[in-house]
Amino acid sequence: METLGCLVRRVEDGDVALDLLSRQSFDVLITDWQMPRMNGIDLVKRVRASLPPEDFIHIIMMTARGETR
């Protein structure tokens, strides 16, 4: 993403991501399904619940999980 000229902020877990999102606006959130302290599904739910509708953010979730449900 950086090689494309995008400003990238990396964080170590979902709690830190939520804190950063509460203080700064982003266009895209790229997250993993499995992370320390909070999984990606819970992160997405909390992001959507905390942001007002006019602060829409695109979310891309990735995973290395091999099984399907």
All heavy atoms as TSV, in Angstrom:
chain	resi	resn	atom	element	x	y	z
A	1	MET	N	N	0.817	-1.189	0.000
A	1	MET	CA	C	0.000	0.000	0.000
A	1	MET	C	C	0.871	1.269	0.000
A	1	MET	O	O	0.529	2.226	-0.659
A	1	MET	CB	C	-0.934	0.004	1.214
A	1	MET	CG	C	-1.961	-1.141	1.262
A	1	MET	SD	S	-3.132	-1.187	-0.090
A	1	MET	CE	C	-4.009	0.310	0.099
A	2	GLU	N	N	1.947	1.215	0.765
A	2	GLU	CA	C	2.826	2.383	0.805
A	2	GLU	C	C	3.469	2.654	-0.543
A	2	GLU	O	O	3.656	3.811	-0.915
A	2	GLU	CB	C	3.888	2.207	1.885
A	2	GLU	CG	C	3.303	2.274	3.287
A	2	GLU	CD	C	4.293	1.885	4.362
A	2	GLU	OE1	O	5.175	1.047	4.091
A	2	GLU	OE2	O	4.175	2.421	5.469
A	3	THR	N	N	3.801	1.595	-1.289
A	3	THR	CA	C	4.408	1.798	-2.603
A	3	THR	C	C	3.430	2.442	-3.590
A	3	THR	O	O	3.853	2.992	-4.594
A	3	THR	CB	C	4.925	0.468	-3.197
A	3	THR	OG1	O	3.838	-0.439	-3.341
A	3	THR	CG2	C	6.002	-0.140	-2.326
A	4	LEU	N	N	2.148	2.381	-3.275
A	4	LEU	CA	C	1.128	3.037	-4.098
A	4	LEU	C	C	0.873	4.477	-3.663
A	4	LEU	O	O	0.020	5.154	-4.207
A	4	LEU	CB	C	-0.178	2.245	-4.048
A	4	LEU	CG	C	-0.125	0.839	-4.617
A	4	LEU	CD1	C	-1.434	0.112	-4.343
A	4	LEU	CD2	C	0.160	0.874	-6.117
A	5	GLY	N	N	1.603	4.922	-2.643
A	5	GLY	CA	C	1.459	6.291	-2.175
A	5	GLY	C	C	0.459	6.468	-1.052
A	5	GLY	O	O	0.126	7.598	-0.683
A	6	CYS	N	N	-0.023	5.365	-0.481
A	6	CYS	CA	C	-0.994	5.442	0.610
A	6	CYS	C	C	-0.268	5.620	1.941
A	6	CYS	O	O	0.800	5.051	2.155
A	6	CYS	CB	C	-1.829	4.159	0.676
A	6	CYS	SG	S	-2.803	3.853	-0.803
A	7	LEU	N	N	-0.877	6.391	2.825
A	7	LEU	CA	C	-0.370	6.512	4.184
A	7	LEU	C	C	-0.880	5.309	4.968
A	7	LEU	O	O	-2.081	5.071	5.039
A	7	LEU	CB	C	-0.865	7.800	4.835
A	7	LEU	CG	C	-0.508	7.994	6.304
A	7	LEU	CD1	C	1.006	8.035	6.487
A	7	LEU	CD2	C	-1.148	9.257	6.829
A	8	VAL	N	N	0.023	4.537	5.539
A	8	VAL	CA	C	-0.331	3.303	6.231
A	8	VAL	C	C	-0.009	3.445	7.706
A	8	VAL	O	O	1.071	3.893	8.073
A	8	VAL	CB	C	0.444	2.096	5.638
A	8	VAL	CG1	C	0.171	0.835	6.424
A	8	VAL	CG2	C	0.089	1.916	4.168
A	9	ARG	N	N	-0.956	3.057	8.547
A	9	ARG	CA	C	-0.729	2.993	9.993
A	9	ARG	C	C	-0.908	1.548	10.414
A	9	ARG	O	O	-1.946	0.957	10.165
A	9	ARG	CB	C	-1.738	3.864	10.752
A	9	ARG	CG	C	-1.639	5.336	10.461
A	9	ARG	CD	C	-0.372	5.981	11.014
A	9	ARG	NE	N	-0.139	5.723	12.405
A	9	ARG	CZ	C	-0.460	6.538	13.394
A	9	ARG	NH1	N	-1.058	7.675	13.146
A	9	ARG	NH2	N	-0.184	6.211	14.635
A	10	ARG	N	N	0.090	0.961	11.031
A	10	ARG	CA	C	0.026	-0.419	11.505
A	10	ARG	C	C	-0.152	-0.410	13.015
A	10	ARG	O	O	0.509	0.366	13.707
A	10	ARG	CB	C	1.310	-1.163	11.160
A	10	ARG	CG	C	1.519	-1.365	9.688
A	10	ARG	CD	C	2.868	-2.077	9.454
A	10	ARG	NE	N	3.231	-2.042	8.053
A	10	ARG	CZ	C	3.940	-1.081	7.467
A	10	ARG	NH1	N	4.377	-0.058	8.168
A	10	ARG	NH2	N	4.219	-1.140	6.179
A	11	VAL	N	N	-1.010	-1.300	13.505
A	11	VAL	CA	C	-1.189	-1.440	14.953
A	11	VAL	C	C	-1.144	-2.913	15.312
A	11	VAL	O	O	-1.342	-3.782	14.461
A	11	VAL	CB	C	-2.504	-0.792	15.437
A	11	VAL	CG1	C	-2.500	0.703	15.164
A	11	VAL	CG2	C	-3.711	-1.441	14.790
A	12	GLU	N	N	-0.900	-3.194	16.585
A	12	GLU	CA	C	-0.674	-4.576	17.000
A	12	GLU	C	C	-1.942	-5.356	17.326
A	12	GLU	O	O	-1.909	-6.586	17.354
A	12	GLU	CB	C	0.280	-4.633	18.194
A	12	GLU	CG	C	-0.169	-3.846	19.403
A	12	GLU	CD	C	0.288	-2.387	19.399
A	12	GLU	OE1	O	0.872	-1.925	18.412
A	12	GLU	OE2	O	0.036	-1.711	20.399
A	13	ASP	N	N	-3.066	-4.680	17.587
A	13	ASP	CA	C	-4.287	-5.418	17.878
A	13	ASP	C	C	-5.521	-4.536	17.689
A	13	ASP	O	O	-5.410	-3.338	17.430
A	13	ASP	CB	C	-4.251	-6.051	19.275
A	13	ASP	CG	C	-4.160	-5.031	20.392
A	13	ASP	OD1	O	-4.915	-4.045	20.386
A	13	ASP	OD2	O	-3.326	-5.235	21.296
A	14	GLY	N	N	-6.691	-5.147	17.835
A	14	GLY	CA	C	-7.948	-4.439	17.610
A	14	GLY	C	C	-8.202	-3.306	18.579
A	14	GLY	O	O	-8.793	-2.287	18.210
A	15	ASP	N	N	-7.789	-3.459	19.844
A	15	ASP	CA	C	-7.984	-2.389	20.815
A	15	ASP	C	C	-7.236	-1.123	20.404
A	15	ASP	O	O	-7.769	-0.022	20.491
A	15	ASP	CB	C	-7.526	-2.830	22.209
A	15	ASP	CG	C	-8.459	-3.853	22.836
A	15	ASP	OD1	O	-9.672	-3.807	22.548
A	15	ASP	OD2	O	-7.970	-4.692	23.610
A	16	VAL	N	N	-6.019	-1.292	19.943
A	16	VAL	CA	C	-5.228	-0.142	19.498
A	16	VAL	C	C	-5.859	0.460	18.238
A	16	VAL	O	O	-5.912	1.684	18.084
A	16	VAL	CB	C	-3.758	-0.541	19.255
A	16	VAL	CG1	C	-2.952	0.631	18.723
A	16	VAL	CG2	C	-3.132	-1.079	20.533
A	17	ALA	N	N	-6.361	-0.384	17.357
A	17	ALA	CA	C	-7.030	0.107	16.146
A	17	ALA	C	C	-8.251	0.947	16.502
A	17	ALA	O	O	-8.451	2.030	15.941
A	17	ALA	CB	C	-7.443	-1.065	15.255
A	18	LEU	N	N	-9.071	0.479	17.445
A	18	LEU	CA	C	-10.246	1.251	17.864
A	18	LEU	C	C	-9.852	2.598	18.441
A	18	LEU	O	O	-10.490	3.613	18.157
A	18	LEU	CB	C	-11.052	0.464	18.887
A	18	LEU	CG	C	-11.892	-0.679	18.346
A	18	LEU	CD1	C	-12.504	-1.464	19.490
A	18	LEU	CD2	C	-12.968	-0.168	17.413
A	19	ASP	N	N	-8.818	2.606	19.245
A	19	ASP	CA	C	-8.346	3.864	19.823
A	19	ASP	C	C	-7.905	4.831	18.732
A	19	ASP	O	O	-8.274	6.007	18.741
A	19	ASP	CB	C	-7.208	3.594	20.804
A	19	ASP	CG	C	-6.696	4.875	21.424
A	19	ASP	OD1	O	-7.501	5.604	22.051
A	19	ASP	OD2	O	-5.487	5.168	21.277
A	20	LEU	N	N	-7.133	4.340	17.785
A	20	LEU	CA	C	-6.658	5.193	16.696
A	20	LEU	C	C	-7.821	5.699	15.834
A	20	LEU	O	O	-7.868	6.869	15.459
A	20	LEU	CB	C	-5.654	4.423	15.830
A	20	LEU	CG	C	-4.948	5.198	14.737
A	20	LEU	CD1	C	-4.175	6.379	15.300
A	20	LEU	CD2	C	-4.017	4.277	13.966
A	21	LEU	N	N	-8.778	4.814	15.554
A	21	LEU	CA	C	-9.937	5.223	14.757
A	21	LEU	C	C	-10.804	6.254	15.465
A	21	LEU	O	O	-11.495	7.041	14.808
A	21	LEU	CB	C	-10.787	3.996	14.397
A	21	LEU	CG	C	-10.200	3.093	13.323
A	21	LEU	CD1	C	-10.878	1.731	13.343
A	21	LEU	CD2	C	-10.324	3.733	11.958
A	22	SER	N	N	-10.766	6.279	16.780
A	22	SER	CA	C	-11.548	7.280	17.519
A	22	SER	C	C	-10.899	8.662	17.456
A	22	SER	O	O	-11.549	9.664	17.714
A	22	SER	CB	C	-11.722	6.843	18.980
A	22	SER	OG	O	-10.515	6.982	19.696
A	23	ARG	N	N	-9.618	8.697	17.117
A	23	ARG	CA	C	-8.882	9.965	17.104
A	23	ARG	C	C	-8.541	10.467	15.708
A	23	ARG	O	O	-8.196	11.624	15.537
A	23	ARG	CB	C	-7.587	9.820	17.907
A	23	ARG	CG	C	-7.820	9.581	19.380
A	23	ARG	CD	C	-6.544	9.493	20.199
A	23	ARG	NE	N	-5.883	8.196	20.009
A	23	ARG	CZ	C	-4.708	8.041	19.409
A	23	ARG	NH1	N	-4.049	9.054	18.933
A	23	ARG	NH2	N	-4.171	6.841	19.290
A	24	GLN	N	N	-8.640	9.588	14.704
A	24	GLN	CA	C	-8.205	9.957	13.351
A	24	GLN	C	C	-9.138	9.316	12.334
A	24	GLN	O	O	-9.637	8.208	12.538
A	24	GLN	CB	C	-6.771	9.456	13.146
A	24	GLN	CG	C	-6.107	9.947	11.898
A	24	GLN	CD	C	-4.634	9.532	11.854
A	24	GLN	OE1	O	-4.049	9.106	12.840
A	24	GLN	NE2	N	-4.040	9.656	10.694
A	25	SER	N	N	-9.344	9.981	11.226
A	25	SER	CA	C	-10.211	9.471	10.164
A	25	SER	C	C	-9.389	8.677	9.149
A	25	SER	O	O	-8.278	9.078	8.788
A	25	SER	CB	C	-10.906	10.643	9.467
A	25	SER	OG	O	-11.697	10.182	8.416
A	26	PHE	N	N	-9.950	7.555	8.697
A	26	PHE	CA	C	-9.301	6.709	7.696
A	26	PHE	C	C	-10.304	6.358	6.613
A	26	PHE	O	O	-11.507	6.290	6.858
A	26	PHE	CB	C	-8.780	5.410	8.343
A	26	PHE	CG	C	-7.647	5.628	9.300
A	26	PHE	CD1	C	-7.892	5.898	10.630
A	26	PHE	CD2	C	-6.338	5.594	8.855
A	26	PHE	CE1	C	-6.852	6.111	11.517
A	26	PHE	CE2	C	-5.293	5.808	9.727
A	26	PHE	CZ	C	-5.552	6.067	11.064
A	27	ASP	N	N	-9.819	6.119	5.407
A	27	ASP	CA	C	-10.677	5.709	4.295
A	27	ASP	C	C	-10.888	4.205	4.264
A	27	ASP	O	O	-11.942	3.726	3.851
A	27	ASP	CB	C	-10.070	6.144	2.954
A	27	ASP	CG	C	-9.982	7.653	2.835
A	27	ASP	OD1	O	-10.926	8.338	3.274
A	27	ASP	OD2	O	-8.964	8.133	2.311
A	28	VAL	N	N	-9.875	3.441	4.675
A	28	VAL	CA	C	-9.915	1.978	4.585
A	28	VAL	C	C	-9.314	1.370	5.845
A	28	VAL	O	O	-8.298	1.853	6.347
A	28	VAL	CB	C	-9.125	1.469	3.353
A	28	VAL	CG1	C	-9.146	-0.053	3.273
A	28	VAL	CG2	C	-9.673	2.068	2.070
A	29	LEU	N	N	-9.935	0.304	6.318
A	29	LEU	CA	C	-9.395	-0.500	7.401
A	29	LEU	C	C	-9.148	-1.897	6.849
A	29	LEU	O	O	-10.060	-2.522	6.332
A	29	LEU	CB	C	-10.390	-0.572	8.571
A	29	LEU	CG	C	-10.113	-1.614	9.649
A	29	LEU	CD1	C	-8.828	-1.282	10.396
A	29	LEU	CD2	C	-11.288	-1.706	10.606
A	30	ILE	N	N	-7.913	-2.353	6.919
A	30	ILE	CA	C	-7.577	-3.718	6.516
A	30	ILE	C	C	-7.245	-4.475	7.787
A	30	ILE	O	O	-6.366	-4.060	8.544
A	30	ILE	CB	C	-6.389	-3.745	5.531
A	30	ILE	CG1	C	-6.719	-2.932	4.280
A	30	ILE	CG2	C	-6.049	-5.191	5.161
A	30	ILE	CD1	C	-5.562	-2.772	3.310
A	31	THR	N	N	-7.964	-5.562	8.027
A	31	THR	CA	C	-7.782	-6.309	9.257
A	31	THR	C	C	-7.706	-7.796	8.980
A	31	THR	O	O	-8.123	-8.261	7.920
A	31	THR	CB	C	-8.920	-6.000	10.249
A	31	THR	OG1	O	-8.668	-6.671	11.480
A	31	THR	CG2	C	-10.271	-6.432	9.715
A	32	ASP	N	N	-7.183	-8.510	9.929
A	32	ASP	CA	C	-7.147	-9.963	9.854
A	32	ASP	C	C	-8.302	-10.509	10.679
A	32	ASP	O	O	-8.763	-9.866	11.619
A	32	ASP	CB	C	-5.817	-10.483	10.403
A	32	ASP	CG	C	-5.547	-11.934	10.029
A	32	ASP	OD1	O	-6.463	-12.613	9.525
A	32	ASP	OD2	O	-4.424	-12.390	10.248
A	33	TRP	N	N	-8.753	-11.688	10.358
A	33	TRP	CA	C	-9.811	-12.341	11.120
A	33	TRP	C	C	-9.294	-12.711	12.506
A	33	TRP	O	O	-9.955	-12.498	13.509
A	33	TRP	CB	C	-10.262	-13.586	10.377
A	33	TRP	CG	C	-11.415	-14.326	10.986
A	33	TRP	CD1	C	-11.551	-14.712	12.285
A	33	TRP	CD2	C	-12.580	-14.781	10.322
A	33	TRP	NE1	N	-12.721	-15.388	12.466
A	33	TRP	CE2	C	-13.378	-15.446	11.261
A	33	TRP	CE3	C	-13.015	-14.701	9.011
A	33	TRP	CZ2	C	-14.594	-16.024	10.932
A	33	TRP	CZ3	C	-14.220	-15.284	8.688
A	33	TRP	CH2	C	-15.005	-15.934	9.639
A	34	GLN	N	N	-8.102	-13.266	12.558
A	34	GLN	CA	C	-7.527	-13.724	13.817
A	34	GLN	C	C	-6.417	-12.777	14.257
A	34	GLN	O	O	-5.425	-12.602	13.543
A	34	GLN	CB	C	-6.979	-15.136	13.663
A	34	GLN	CG	C	-8.077	-16.134	13.345
A	34	GLN	CD	C	-7.534	-17.506	13.067
A	34	GLN	OE1	O	-6.772	-17.669	12.118
A	34	GLN	NE2	N	-7.935	-18.471	13.866
A	35	MET	N	N	-6.625	-12.152	15.424
A	35	MET	CA	C	-5.656	-11.211	15.976
A	35	MET	C	C	-5.591	-11.416	17.481
A	35	MET	O	O	-6.494	-12.000	18.066
A	35	MET	CB	C	-6.097	-9.765	15.711
A	35	MET	CG	C	-6.274	-9.400	14.274
A	35	MET	SD	S	-6.767	-7.667	14.111
A	35	MET	CE	C	-8.372	-7.659	14.882
A	36	PRO	N	N	-4.567	-10.885	18.128
A	36	PRO	CA	C	-4.514	-10.931	19.589
A	36	PRO	C	C	-5.606	-10.052	20.203
A	36	PRO	O	O	-5.952	-9.017	19.645
A	36	PRO	CB	C	-3.133	-10.365	19.934
A	36	PRO	CG	C	-2.405	-10.196	18.652
A	36	PRO	CD	C	-3.385	-10.291	17.536
A	37	ARG	N	N	-6.152	-10.484	21.314
A	37	ARG	CA	C	-7.068	-9.704	22.159
A	37	ARG	C	C	-8.445	-9.445	21.569
A	37	ARG	O	O	-9.396	-9.240	22.314
A	37	ARG	CB	C	-6.428	-8.389	22.576
A	37	ARG	CG	C	-5.149	-8.582	23.370
A	37	ARG	CD	C	-4.434	-7.322	23.675
A	37	ARG	NE	N	-5.319	-6.383	24.339
A	37	ARG	CZ	C	-4.946	-5.182	24.702
A	37	ARG	NH1	N	-3.729	-4.774	24.464
A	37	ARG	NH2	N	-5.777	-4.380	25.301
A	38	MET	N	N	-8.614	-9.378	20.263
A	38	MET	CA	C	-9.930	-9.141	19.660
A	38	MET	C	C	-9.881	-9.659	18.233
A	38	MET	O	O	-8.993	-9.303	17.473
A	38	MET	CB	C	-10.247	-7.634	19.647
A	38	MET	CG	C	-11.579	-7.302	19.014
A	38	MET	SD	S	-11.877	-5.526	18.787
A	38	MET	CE	C	-11.396	-4.821	20.332
A	39	ASN	N	N	-10.864	-10.485	17.844
A	39	ASN	CA	C	-10.834	-10.985	16.467
A	39	ASN	C	C	-11.382	-9.928	15.501
A	39	ASN	O	O	-11.973	-8.934	15.910
A	39	ASN	CB	C	-11.567	-12.324	16.344
A	39	ASN	CG	C	-13.059	-12.213	16.534
A	39	ASN	OD1	O	-13.703	-11.315	16.005
A	39	ASN	ND2	N	-13.633	-13.133	17.291
A	40	GLY	N	N	-11.160	-10.157	14.217
A	40	GLY	CA	C	-11.548	-9.195	13.202
A	40	GLY	C	C	-13.039	-8.948	13.117
A	40	GLY	O	O	-13.476	-7.830	12.860
A	41	ILE	N	N	-13.848	-9.997	13.356
A	41	ILE	CA	C	-15.307	-9.829	13.326
A	41	ILE	C	C	-15.739	-8.858	14.431
A	41	ILE	O	O	-16.537	-7.945	14.189
A	41	ILE	CB	C	-16.007	-11.196	13.493
A	41	ILE	CG1	C	-15.669	-12.137	12.339
A	41	ILE	CG2	C	-17.512	-11.015	13.639
A	41	ILE	CD1	C	-16.198	-11.712	10.993
A	42	ASP	N	N	-15.223	-9.044	15.634
A	42	ASP	CA	C	-15.567	-8.141	16.732
A	42	ASP	C	C	-15.070	-6.726	16.467
A	42	ASP	O	O	-15.757	-5.755	16.781
A	42	ASP	CB	C	-15.005	-8.651	18.057
A	42	ASP	CG	C	-15.722	-9.905	18.537
A	42	ASP	OD1	O	-16.882	-10.131	18.116
A	42	ASP	OD2	O	-15.128	-10.662	19.323
A	43	LEU	N	N	-13.900	-6.608	15.869
A	43	LEU	CA	C	-13.385	-5.285	15.513
A	43	LEU	C	C	-14.329	-4.581	14.553
A	43	LEU	O	O	-14.689	-3.422	14.758
A	43	LEU	CB	C	-11.981	-5.382	14.911
A	43	LEU	CG	C	-11.403	-4.067	14.381
A	43	LEU	CD1	C	-11.265	-3.024	15.486
A	43	LEU	CD2	C	-10.065	-4.311	13.689
A	44	VAL	N	N	-14.749	-5.267	13.519
A	44	VAL	CA	C	-15.656	-4.661	12.532
A	44	VAL	C	C	-16.961	-4.233	13.190
A	44	VAL	O	O	-17.466	-3.132	12.952
A	44	VAL	CB	C	-15.907	-5.630	11.354
A	44	VAL	CG1	C	-17.030	-5.126	10.464
A	44	VAL	CG2	C	-14.631	-5.817	10.545
A	45	LYS	N	N	-17.521	-5.085	14.031
A	45	LYS	CA	C	-18.769	-4.739	14.727
A	45	LYS	C	C	-18.591	-3.480	15.571
A	45	LYS	O	O	-19.447	-2.590	15.557
A	45	LYS	CB	C	-19.219	-5.893	15.618
A	45	LYS	CG	C	-19.769	-7.073	14.861
A	45	LYS	CD	C	-20.137	-8.189	15.819
A	45	LYS	CE	C	-20.614	-9.425	15.083
A	45	LYS	NZ	N	-20.911	-10.531	16.018
A	46	ARG	N	N	-17.495	-3.406	16.300
A	46	ARG	CA	C	-17.258	-2.250	17.168
A	46	ARG	C	C	-16.968	-0.985	16.365
A	46	ARG	O	O	-17.398	0.106	16.734
A	46	ARG	CB	C	-16.153	-2.560	18.160
A	46	ARG	CG	C	-16.625	-3.626	19.159
A	46	ARG	CD	C	-15.610	-3.978	20.185
A	46	ARG	NE	N	-15.259	-2.824	21.010
A	46	ARG	CZ	C	-14.332	-2.857	21.955
A	46	ARG	NH1	N	-13.671	-3.968	22.202
A	46	ARG	NH2	N	-14.060	-1.782	22.664
A	47	VAL	N	N	-16.262	-1.125	15.245
A	47	VAL	CA	C	-16.002	0.040	14.389
A	47	VAL	C	C	-17.314	0.568	13.824
A	47	VAL	O	O	-17.601	1.767	13.892
A	47	VAL	CB	C	-15.027	-0.316	13.244
A	47	VAL	CG1	C	-15.008	0.766	12.173
A	47	VAL	CG2	C	-13.629	-0.550	13.790
A	48	ARG	N	N	-18.128	-0.318	13.284
A	48	ARG	CA	C	-19.411	0.101	12.704
A	48	ARG	C	C	-20.321	0.739	13.757
A	48	ARG	O	O	-21.019	1.706	13.474
A	48	ARG	CB	C	-20.122	-1.087	12.046
A	48	ARG	CG	C	-19.421	-1.611	10.814
A	48	ARG	CD	C	-19.659	-0.710	9.631
A	48	ARG	NE	N	-19.134	-1.328	8.418
A	48	ARG	CZ	C	-18.419	-0.690	7.533
A	48	ARG	NH1	N	-18.121	0.574	7.702
A	48	ARG	NH2	N	-17.984	-1.298	6.458
A	49	ALA	N	N	-20.313	0.217	14.971
A	49	ALA	CA	C	-21.162	0.753	16.040
A	49	ALA	C	C	-20.671	2.100	16.549
A	49	ALA	O	O	-21.465	2.925	17.016
A	49	ALA	CB	C	-21.240	-0.243	17.190
A	50	SER	N	N	-19.373	2.338	16.470
A	50	SER	CA	C	-18.811	3.554	17.062
A	50	SER	C	C	-18.749	4.742	16.109
A	50	SER	O	O	-18.681	5.882	16.564
A	50	SER	CB	C	-17.411	3.272	17.608
A	50	SER	OG	O	-16.507	3.001	16.546
A	51	LEU	N	N	-18.751	4.480	14.814
A	51	LEU	CA	C	-18.620	5.582	13.862
A	51	LEU	C	C	-19.986	6.109	13.433
A	51	LEU	O	O	-20.891	5.323	13.144
A	51	LEU	CB	C	-17.863	5.122	12.611
A	51	LEU	CG	C	-16.383	4.808	12.774
A	51	LEU	CD1	C	-15.810	4.307	11.452
A	51	LEU	CD2	C	-15.613	6.016	13.248
A	52	PRO	N	N	-20.147	7.424	13.376
A	52	PRO	CA	C	-21.397	7.970	12.833
A	52	PRO	C	C	-21.499	7.651	11.339
A	52	PRO	O	O	-20.472	7.450	10.672
A	52	PRO	CB	C	-21.267	9.470	13.075
A	52	PRO	CG	C	-19.841	9.736	13.348
A	52	PRO	CD	C	-19.210	8.450	13.791
A	53	PRO	N	N	-22.718	7.577	10.806
A	53	PRO	CA	C	-22.895	7.198	9.392
A	53	PRO	C	C	-22.115	8.056	8.402
A	53	PRO	O	O	-21.674	7.567	7.372
A	53	PRO	CB	C	-24.401	7.351	9.164
A	53	PRO	CG	C	-25.008	7.267	10.519
A	53	PRO	CD	C	-23.982	7.807	11.484
A	54	GLU	N	N	-21.902	9.322	8.708
A	54	GLU	CA	C	-21.170	10.184	7.771
A	54	GLU	C	C	-19.666	9.891	7.755
A	54	GLU	O	O	-18.961	10.335	6.869
A	54	GLU	CB	C	-21.413	11.667	8.083
A	54	GLU	CG	C	-20.935	12.122	9.430
A	54	GLU	CD	C	-21.965	11.963	10.547
A	54	GLU	OE1	O	-23.002	11.320	10.341
A	54	GLU	OE2	O	-21.700	12.496	11.634
A	55	ASP	N	N	-19.188	9.104	8.708
A	55	ASP	CA	C	-17.776	8.707	8.752
A	55	ASP	C	C	-17.601	7.284	8.225
A	55	ASP	O	O	-16.935	6.461	8.842
A	55	ASP	CB	C	-17.224	8.806	10.178
A	55	ASP	CG	C	-17.064	10.233	10.636
A	55	ASP	OD1	O	-17.099	11.138	9.787
A	55	ASP	OD2	O	-16.902	10.440	11.849
A	56	PHE	N	N	-18.186	6.992	7.090
A	56	PHE	CA	C	-18.116	5.649	6.508
A	56	PHE	C	C	-16.667	5.249	6.256
A	56	PHE	O	O	-15.845	6.062	5.858
A	56	PHE	CB	C	-18.892	5.606	5.187
A	56	PHE	CG	C	-18.905	4.256	4.557
A	56	PHE	CD1	C	-19.812	3.300	4.980
A	56	PHE	CD2	C	-17.994	3.919	3.574
A	56	PHE	CE1	C	-19.819	2.032	4.411
A	56	PHE	CE2	C	-17.993	2.656	2.993
A	56	PHE	CZ	C	-18.918	1.722	3.426
A	57	ILE	N	N	-16.351	3.994	6.518
A	57	ILE	CA	C	-15.014	3.468	6.273
A	57	ILE	C	C	-15.141	2.137	5.532
A	57	ILE	O	O	-15.984	1.304	5.878
A	57	ILE	CB	C	-14.225	3.302	7.592
A	57	ILE	CG1	C	-12.782	2.867	7.315
A	57	ILE	CG2	C	-14.915	2.351	8.540
A	57	ILE	CD1	C	-11.879	2.914	8.540
A	58	HIS	N	N	-14.357	1.964	4.502
A	58	HIS	CA	C	-14.310	0.682	3.800
A	58	HIS	C	C	-13.498	-0.286	4.642
A	58	HIS	O	O	-12.477	0.093	5.214
A	58	HIS	CB	C	-13.656	0.841	2.425
A	58	HIS	CG	C	-14.435	1.716	1.507
A	58	HIS	ND1	N	-15.481	1.251	0.757
A	58	HIS	CD2	C	-14.329	3.035	1.238
A	58	HIS	CE1	C	-15.988	2.245	0.055
A	58	HIS	NE2	N	-15.309	3.340	0.324
A	59	ILE	N	N	-13.958	-1.540	4.722
A	59	ILE	CA	C	-13.252	-2.536	5.528
A	59	ILE	C	C	-12.939	-3.752	4.674
A	59	ILE	O	O	-13.817	-4.288	3.999
A	59	ILE	CB	C	-14.076	-2.953	6.754
A	59	ILE	CG1	C	-14.317	-1.735	7.652
A	59	ILE	CG2	C	-13.374	-4.077	7.524
A	59	ILE	CD1	C	-15.211	-1.998	8.840
A	60	ILE	N	N	-11.678	-4.170	4.712
A	60	ILE	CA	C	-11.219	-5.380	4.031
A	60	ILE	C	C	-10.728	-6.323	5.110
A	60	ILE	O	O	-9.873	-5.958	5.911
A	60	ILE	CB	C	-10.075	-5.073	3.044
A	60	ILE	CG1	C	-10.551	-4.096	1.973
A	60	ILE	CG2	C	-9.533	-6.369	2.429
A	60	ILE	CD1	C	-9.441	-3.519	1.131
A	61	MET	N	N	-11.297	-7.525	5.151
A	61	MET	CA	C	-10.854	-8.515	6.134
A	61	MET	C	C	-10.176	-9.667	5.410
A	61	MET	O	O	-10.702	-10.194	4.449
A	61	MET	CB	C	-12.027	-9.045	6.967
A	61	MET	CG	C	-11.547	-9.994	8.043
A	61	MET	SD	S	-12.842	-10.581	9.112
A	61	MET	CE	C	-13.448	-9.082	9.800
A	62	MET	N	N	-9.018	-10.021	5.927
A	62	MET	CA	C	-8.257	-11.130	5.351
A	62	MET	C	C	-8.153	-12.228	6.396
A	62	MET	O	O	-8.345	-11.987	7.588
A	62	MET	CB	C	-6.869	-10.661	4.965
A	62	MET	CG	C	-6.889	-9.494	3.999
A	62	MET	SD	S	-5.260	-8.925	3.467
A	62	MET	CE	C	-4.313	-8.872	4.941
A	63	THR	N	N	-7.831	-13.432	5.924
A	63	THR	CA	C	-7.617	-14.538	6.858
A	63	THR	C	C	-6.745	-15.600	6.225
A	63	THR	O	O	-6.707	-15.740	5.013
A	63	THR	CB	C	-8.959	-15.146	7.303
A	63	THR	OG1	O	-8.695	-16.140	8.291
A	63	THR	CG2	C	-9.702	-15.769	6.146
A	64	ALA	N	N	-6.051	-16.304	7.076
A	64	ALA	CA	C	-5.269	-17.455	6.632
A	64	ALA	C	C	-5.992	-18.747	6.993
A	64	ALA	O	O	-5.463	-19.829	6.817
A	64	ALA	CB	C	-3.893	-17.418	7.281
A	65	ARG	N	N	-7.218	-18.622	7.500
A	65	ARG	CA	C	-8.004	-19.789	7.891
A	65	ARG	C	C	-8.236	-20.687	6.683
A	65	ARG	O	O	-8.518	-20.220	5.598
A	65	ARG	CB	C	-9.340	-19.368	8.464
A	65	ARG	CG	C	-9.224	-18.626	9.780
A	65	ARG	CD	C	-10.546	-18.115	10.222
A	65	ARG	NE	N	-11.480	-19.202	10.465
A	65	ARG	CZ	C	-12.221	-19.335	11.548
A	65	ARG	NH1	N	-12.134	-18.427	12.507
A	65	ARG	NH2	N	-13.046	-20.333	11.677
A	66	GLY	N	N	-8.141	-21.985	6.903
A	66	GLY	CA	C	-8.305	-22.923	5.801
A	66	GLY	C	C	-9.669	-23.545	5.712
A	66	GLY	O	O	-10.121	-23.940	4.655
A	67	GLU	N	N	-10.397	-23.577	6.838
A	67	GLU	CA	C	-11.706	-24.243	6.810
A	67	GLU	C	C	-12.814	-23.245	6.489
A	67	GLU	O	O	-12.632	-22.044	6.592
A	67	GLU	CB	C	-11.991	-24.920	8.148
A	67	GLU	CG	C	-12.295	-23.991	9.296
A	67	GLU	CD	C	-11.073	-23.491	10.052
A	67	GLU	OE1	O	-9.933	-23.824	9.684
A	67	GLU	OE2	O	-11.247	-22.735	11.000
A	68	THR	N	N	-13.950	-23.767	6.084
A	68	THR	CA	C	-15.117	-22.935	5.837
A	68	THR	C	C	-16.202	-23.327	6.826
A	68	THR	O	O	-16.188	-24.407	7.388
A	68	THR	CB	C	-15.656	-23.116	4.401
A	68	THR	OG1	O	-16.008	-24.482	4.228
A	68	THR	CG2	C	-14.615	-22.708	3.382
A	69	ARG	N	N	-17.157	-22.461	7.019
A	69	ARG	CA	C	-18.261	-22.752	7.943
A	69	ARG	C	C	-19.493	-23.105	7.210
A	69	ARG	O	O	-19.778	-22.789	6.174
A	69	ARG	CB	C	-18.536	-21.542	8.829
A	69	ARG	CG	C	-17.426	-21.305	9.793
A	69	ARG	CD	C	-17.788	-20.224	10.742
A	69	ARG	NE	N	-16.695	-20.042	11.671
A	69	ARG	CZ	C	-16.797	-19.401	12.781
A	69	ARG	NH1	N	-17.927	-18.891	13.146
A	69	ARG	NH2	N	-15.769	-19.265	13.562
